[in-house]
């Protein structure tokens, strides 16, 4: 990184900072989250930790429009993530990489902008690509430049925000852009400050929740709630950092939101069972025993035994993110968010604590929320 990649922010005490990462074009959840945490424009600080777009959602245009307007507030600071760097393909008119981008993310911001001009993905070829790019750049130059010019790090006196990680070194400023976007947050933190990051969904670190994970021993906090995971419970998290004039220490709290509009009320107590081996992406599995609703599988790479929902097992390949076979305990009259309810026997939910897991269908009455 060079000096322009690091945005240094002085926070006058008292302050309240709201950190959100990996929006991925999830505009509905983003607006809901700002409402839930009672974001006060011009009073609170709002730090956005990259990956603004790039999951082919229909909401990418309103997301970039809203973030662009938010960025005009001097208490809003936005940094880039690995997905945001693709906006540079438009900037540089890199035809080959942009066409590859379209194949990987056919519903991305480029195509959504093109569709507003009456151009579909099948209309774009290597022969006419630069003409399409020129037309998009003429109409959206301000938004393209906004994303391309984003810094990589926000640094304050007490914490640093980065999309993924910083190198494990005291001169962390020498971290490359690539490592800032793709690095390992579990490496020893040698900055002397808290590091707050996204990029890796917290399902990779926790068996039962996508809420922020605070590691006091290493002074790192992971806040990616898996908003890029459209299926099975992805959410947006807000980490709230507060410091008062009465304390030398900063305090952490958090909240979450998703775009689900279906809730449920628990009709009877259910005692859950935690699956200890349920915190990794399964990849290839060997099917051992298929039950009525769940299949016992062995993870080929590790040899661990786990349960997988029957509908997720396709031969010996398991294609979805964990956690899937975690069974939650719920109490009568508890309100839960229903993530998935179309499979046999069980409903996948998020409770008020942010825990994810399965409960029997007969234990919940489902209704559409406002």
N, C-alpha and C positions, 0 to 999 in steps of 0.2 A: 504494500500500500504506500501511497505517497500522502503528502499533507492534505491534499484536497479530499482524500477518501475518509478523513477523520473529522467529524463535526464535534467540536468541544462546546458543551453547554454548561453555563453557570446557573445553578438552581438556588434562588434565594429562599431561605427558610422563613416560614413554613412552605412546604410544597406538596403537591399531589401529582404523581406521574402515572399515567395509564399506558401500559405496554401491551401491544397486540402484534402477533406474528402470523404469517402465512394465511392471509385472507383468501387468496386464490380465487378472486372474483366472486366470493360468497357475500354479495351485497346485503341480502336480507339478514343474514346472521350478524354481519358487521353493524348494521343499524340497530338491530335488537340489542346487541352487546353494549353499544354506547348508551342506549337508553337504560339498560339494567344497571350499569355502573354510575349512572347519572353524570355523564361527561358534561363539563361546563366549559364551553368554548371561551378562550381568553383568560380563564382562571386556572384550569387544570393544564398540565402538559400531556401531550399525546405523542407517544413514540411508536412508530410502525416499523416492524423489524423484517421487512422484505417479503418477497413472493406475493406481490400485490395481485397478480393475475395468474393465468396459465393453467387452468384445468378445464377449459372448454365449456364454461358455464354460460348460460344466456345472460348473466348479469355482469359480464366483464366491462361493458361500456359504461353503465351507471357507476360501477366501482371506480374506474379510472377517473371519470368525471368528478365524482365526489371527493376522491383523494386529492385530485389536482386543486380543487377549491379549498379543501382543508389546509393544504400546504401553504396557502397564503397567510395563514395565522402564524405569528412568530413564536407560538408555543406548541406548534405541531412540527415534528421532525420525522422524516421518513428515510430509511436506508434501503439499499438494494439487496435482493436475494438472487439465488442462482437462476430462477426462472425469469427474473426481470432482465437479465443480461441479453435475452433473446430479442428484446426491443432494439438492440443495437444492429440486428440483421437488417431491419428496415432502414436504420440510419445510414448504414454503409452500402445498402443496395446489394447485399450478398445473396445472389439468386439461388445458388445451390443450397446453402444452409437454410434459407427461408423456405424453400420447397420441402426440404427435409422436415423442418419445423411443422409445416402444414400436415405432413403425413403423420407425425407424432401427435399433434394436438390440432385436429381438424376444426375445432370450434373456438380457436383462440382469438385474441383481440384483433389480430390482423384480418381474419376472415369475417369477424363481426363488423368491423369497420367497412370492409369491402361489400358486405351484403347490404349495408345502408346505402350504397351507391349502385345497387342492382347487379352486383358481381358475385357469382357463386364460386366455390372452390374448383369446380370442373371447368370454369371459364379461364383459369389462370394457368399459363404455360411458361416455359422458359423463354419463349419468343416474345410474350407480351408482359412478362412479369414487371419489368422496369417501368412500363407505362402505368401499370396498376399501382406500383409503389409511389410513383410521382404524384398520382392523383390522391392517394391516401396521405402522403406527406404534406401536400398543399392544404388539405383539410384539417389535419391533426398534428401539425408540426409542434404545437405547444405541448401536447401530451407526450409525444415521442421524446422530445428534448427533456421534458420533466423526468421521465423514467431513466433515460440514458445518463443523465447528469447526477443521479442520486449518489450520495456518499455511501460508504461501506460500514462505517462504525459511528456510533454516538458515544461520546465519552463525557462523563460528569465526574465530580470529585469523588464519588463513592461507588459508582457502578459504570459498566460499559455494556452497551447493547450492540449485538452483532447478529447476523442472520444465523450462522451455524456455530462457529467456534473461533478462538484465537490460538495461535501457537503457544505451546507450553514453554515460554521464555519471558524473562523480565523485560526485554525489549520487544514486547508484543506488537509494537507498531510495525515491525518488519514482517508481520504475517502477510502472505500473499492474498490477493483478492480471491483466488481459487480456494484457499484454505478457510478464508472467512465465510465463503459460501458453502463449503462441503466438509469442513474440519470436524474433529471429534471432541464434543463438549466434555467427555469423560477424562480427557487428559488433565494432568495437574495444572491448576490455575496459579500462575506465577505473576499475575498483574498487580496483586495487592488490593484489588477491588473486586466487587461482585461482577460476574459475567452473566448476562441475560440473553438467551438465544432461542431460536425456533428451529426450523428446517426438519428436524427428526421428530415425527409424531410420538407423543409420549406413550403410545402403545408399545413402543420399542423398549421402554424403560420400566413400565408398570404393568402388572397383571390385570388390574381392575379399574383403572381410571385414566382419563385423558386430561385431567386437571394439571395445572403447573406443578412441577416437581422441584422442590427447594433442597439443595444439597449444602447444608451448613458446613460440612467438613471441607468442601472444596470451593465454597462460595460461588456456586453456579446454579442457575435456574433455567429449566427447560419449559417453554410455554406453548409449544405447538400442539394444539388439540386435535390435529388430523382433519382440518377443514378441507384439505385436498382429497380426503377419502370420502367420496360421495356416499358410499355404501357403508352401512353399519356404524353409525354413531359419531362420525366426525363432527367436531365442534370448534368454535372459536373461543379462545381463552383471553381474558384480560388479567394481567398481573398489575396490581395497584401498589405503588411504592409511595409511602408517606413519611414525612419528617416534620415534627412540630418544634416549636421554639423551646419546649420543655425537655427535650431529649436529644442526646447526641447520636442515638441510633436510629436507623431507618426501620420501618415496619412494612411487612408484606401481607397482602390479602389478595383474593382473586375471585373471579366469577366467570361464567361461561354462557354461551348462547349458541343455538343452531337454527336451522331453517325448518325444523319439524313443526307441524301444526297439529299433531295428534298427541293427546295425553291419555292417561288412564288413571283410574282410581282403584286401589287394591281392595279386594273384597274379603280376603282372608289372609291370615299370617302364613308366610312361607319361610321355612328355614333353608338357606342356601348352602352350597358347598363350594369352597374355593378350590380352583384347579391350580396347583402350584407350578405346573409346567406350561402355563398359558401366556407367556410374555414374549413370544417370538413369532416371526413370520415362518410358517411351517414349511413352505416349499414342497419338496417331494415327500410323500408319506406312503407307508405300507399299510393297507387296510387289514386289521386284525379281526375285528368282530363288529358287525353291523347290528345295532339295536333298533328299537322302534323309532327313536327320534335322533339319536346320536351314535356315531361310529367310533369305536376304539381304534386308534391309529398309532403307528410308530414313525417318528420323524427319522428319515433315513440318514440325515447328516449327523444327528446326535444320538440316536437310539432311544430317545425319550418317548414315553407312552402318554398319549393325551386323548381327549374326546373332541370330536368335530361334529358339527351339525350335519346330518345326512345330506341335506341339499347342497352342501359345500364340497362334498367329496365327488370327484370326477375321476374314476379309476384310481390312480395313485397320485393324482395331482390335486393340491389344495390351493385355490387361487385367491383367497380373501385374507384380509388383515385380521389379526388377533386384537382383543380377546373375544373368542367365540364360545368357549365351553366353561365360562365362569357362571356359576349359579348364585343369584343374589338372594339375600334375606330381605323380606319386605313385611311391613306391618299393615294391618287393616286400616283403611281410609287414607293411606299414604298416596300422594299424587306423584306420578312418574311420567317421564317423557317416553313415548313409544317410538322406537327406532325402526323396528321391523316386525310385522305381525302376520305375514302371509305364508309362513312355513308351518309344518305340522307340529302340533302339541305345545309349542313354546313361543313366547314373545320376547324379543330382545329390547331391553329398556335402559334408560339412564335414570337413576334416582336423584334425590335432592342433594346428595353428597357428591354427585358427579361420577358415581360408580356405574360400570357397565356390566350387563350380564343377562342371563336368561331366567325367566320365571314361567310356570305353567300358564297356559292360556286361561284356564278356568279361574285363575286367581286375580284377574283384572277385567274391569269394565272399561272399554275404550271409547273415547269421545274426541271430537274435533275441537281444538282450543281456538281462542280468538286470534 
